[in-house]
Amino acid sequence: MKSRSKQGIARLLELAGEKKSLLIWSGVLSAGSVMMMLVPYLSVYFVMAELLRHASDISGVDGPYVIRWAVWGVSGMVIGYFLMYVGGMFSHIAAFRILYGIRVKLSDHLGKLPLGYFNKNATGKIKKNVEMDVERIELFIAHQLPDLISTAVMIVAMLVTMFALNVWFALACVIPLLIGFASQFSMMAGQKAKAGLREYFDALENINASAIQYARGMPSIKMFGQTVRSFRKFHADIVRYRDFSLHYADNFQNGYVSFKTIVLSLSTFFLPVGLFLLSGDPDNVAFAVTLMFFLVLAPGIATPVFKLNNLASTLNVIVEGVRRIDRIFAEKPIPEPKYSYKPSSYDVQFQEVCFSYSGQDDADVLHGISFTARQGEITALVGPSGSGKSTIAQLIPRFWDVRRGSITIGDVEIRNMRTSDLMDTLSFVFQDTFLFSDTVYNNIAAGRPGASPEEVYAAARAAQCHTFIERLPDGYRTRIGAGGLYLSGGEEQRISVARAILKNAPILVLDEATAYADPENEYQMQLALRELIKGKTVLIIAHRLATICEANQIIVLQDGRIDDSGTHHELLSRGGLYKTMWDAYRMSAEWQIDRAVERKEASAT
Ligand SMILES: Nc1ncnc2c1ncn2[C@@H]1O[C@H](COP(=O)(O)OP(=O)(O)OP(=O)(O)O)[C@@H](O)[C@H]1O
């Protein structure tokens, strides 16, 4: 926990771990490079001084001395560039290693978070944290950090030189500089500025989240003839971002303008001092040279000072970015047990399970659910929409943890199994199929890494998808998803069934697995599933009640409670909610048949 107290660069370095030495080297080399880059300035000074000293008799100039300084000047520049190049290499290597490290850590951590986290945080927001904030860190480490060091060193070196040459001139430069910085600093580093930056990040995250929602919702927007303005959230977020940015920039205006005016007019401050002192001793050549040197050097300090100012504001952005990345790391993963128990049998038992998505007991969507899905049997969950079927199914792989009660597999509470062990015992076919942007083959093979091609093809055959895959342009090598081919809902679902068949886990959860299948395919899939479920604990959620008539046990749910349970015939004979649902289902099926017959007769006449 101690590490969490670190912030900004320190936390970044901590995240960077062993790559710290590269950063230090890059800083040292950048500082060295800047020192070398100052040598040409010094050489100009000494050459000028020599020339002015012998202005009345140029033949008295020490030629070898002038040449020596010229060589020093050129060498300093060459060495400076070389050090800058090597330092840049180091900082880039460090930056990309850090980028890689943080991304791997983040994705690993995100993978362990309960699904509730993704519910609470929109995809766009997570994407911004994982992509933009991390990317900014790379930019900062690779370019801006060495720049920051070299700029700071350059300013210090220039100031030291100034003080060495003439304390009064130097003070006449430094005091205005400090006043300028103070006016900037008060605006940039105060609590108000920090809060502003936080608000700026929030506005940016909101825009990201609503932009993604906007793009995803495009079919509905088009379908219902909505305009951009009518997609209120996105529009409101854009307006909020604009207003906030303008207001935020406005706040800095006065400070920045006075800072810039002061830094750009440093000669206004030291020139009167210089002329006043020179008027008392007009023949002092050395003093005149120093004044001239200041006239060259003082405007030269403006560039690094502006740079330092910009980099300092970037630093604030980085600190806030790191804070947001840390916020993801601070999210608690699903707790893993110290020792993982492995079940020896695979009955799935719910005991008095209560659950709410928010964690609050007054928002429970499941109330005291108890049932056992036996190994080798099919248990079906039925009930009206929103009665809690999918929630029950998703508690088994611990997408969320129960609020009260327990779920056991065999004799092991699932919270006493490591996630990897729990996942090994489960195959899940979701209502909303998710396929990776990858080849069809890899999508199926994801079910069991290391499976042989024959096993992958056999799973595809069993899931009734081999034939349509063979017909795709590149067969199993066809890429699907973004940048590839799109499949129909039924095809996607059969590929996910093939994935589950390949995994061949002892517990199988099918959440509307045949929802998209047409009658012919549904029959084929039923055959495939019959093969798949032999000897396994099977939990099926189905709206089409015909597909679960033969289940060993049907659990009827209503409003998150078990209304009844039994076999199809038992439930029908009791005449409760199940019978009502069955009658409604039959009627709708008959209505569909009647409609089909009518259409056929109409087309025949
Ligand atoms: N991610 C979620 N966050 C908050 N509430 C949710 C979430 N998912 C479902 N719910 C709520 O939990 C309750 C049960 O939903 P669930 O999806 O389990 O029902 P279901 O019986 O599977 O419905 P359907 O047949 O329509 O899929 C509903 O009131 C729903 O609004």
The ligand as an ORCA input file, in Angstrom:
! r2SCAN-3c Opt
* xyz 0 1
  N     -25.140     -5.647    -15.788
  C     -26.228     -5.342    -15.094
  N     -26.215     -4.304    -14.246
  C     -27.298     -3.995    -13.524
  N     -28.471     -4.672    -13.576
  C     -28.539     -5.712    -14.418
  C     -27.414     -6.099    -15.217
  N     -27.771     -7.174    -15.958
  C     -29.045     -7.451    -15.628
  N     -29.512     -6.588    -14.710
  C     -30.825     -6.597    -14.073
  O     -30.968     -7.812    -13.387
  C     -32.241     -8.365    -13.564
  C     -32.128     -9.778    -14.135
  O     -31.557     -9.677    -15.433
  P     -31.163    -10.972    -16.274
  O     -30.442    -10.516    -17.491
  O     -30.476    -11.936    -15.395
  O     -32.592    -11.538    -16.659
  P     -32.941    -12.648    -17.736
  O     -33.981    -13.467    -17.103
  O     -31.732    -13.359    -18.195
  O     -33.533    -11.738    -18.894
  P     -33.588    -12.054    -20.474
  O     -34.417    -13.265    -20.657
  O     -34.262    -10.837    -21.025
  O     -32.187    -12.202    -20.937
  C     -32.996     -7.417    -14.482
  O     -33.795     -6.592    -13.657
  C     -31.919     -6.586    -15.137
  O     -32.370     -5.289    -15.383
*
